[in-house]
Amino acid sequence: MPCVMNKAEKPTLRQKWRGFVEFLHRPKTRFDIRDRGRALVLFLLIVAGLMWVVEKITG
């Protein structure tokens, strides 16, 4: 029989999303800032690459 005292509600998807967004807004160390900068550059490169592919396909 499970112990009722330890029963806790699971976080909802909305709560998880809000926690994740809040985490992203507060970098903890300089390494987090550097990693986010790299992720932004990678994202921009992917977007530029996809735009180039679409132009080649349609043009």
N, C-alpha and C positions, 0 to 999 in steps of 0.2 A: 504494500500500500504506500503510495507516495506521500511525502510529508507536505502538509498544506502550508506550513509556515514559509517554505522556500518558494512558493508559487509566485512568480512575477510575470507580468504581462509582457509579451514580446513587442518590441518596437514596431510601429507601423512603417510602411514603405515611405510615407511622407516624413516621418521622424528621421528615418535613415538618410533620406535625401537632404533634409535641412542640416543634419549633422555633418554630412559630407561637404556641403556647400560652405558651411561655417569653417570647417577644417581648411578648405582651400583658401579662404580669405585671410587666414592667419598663419603665415610661414613661421616655423619654429626656429630654424637656424639659417645660416647663410647658405648651407648646402641645399636646403629646400628652395631657396630663391634661385640658386643656380640651376637646379634640376627643373624648376618651372620654366626658366628661360629656355633651356634646351628643349623642353616639351613644346613650348610655343613656336620655336624655330622649326622643329620637326613638323608640327601641325601646319605651319605656313608653307613649308616645302611640299607637303602632301597635297594641300589645296592647289598650289601652283601647278603641280604635276597633273592633277586631275583636270584642271582647266586646260592645260596643254593637250592632253589626250582628247578631251571633248572637241577642242578646236580642230585637231587633226581628223577626227572621225567625221565631223559635220562639214569641214571645209575641204 
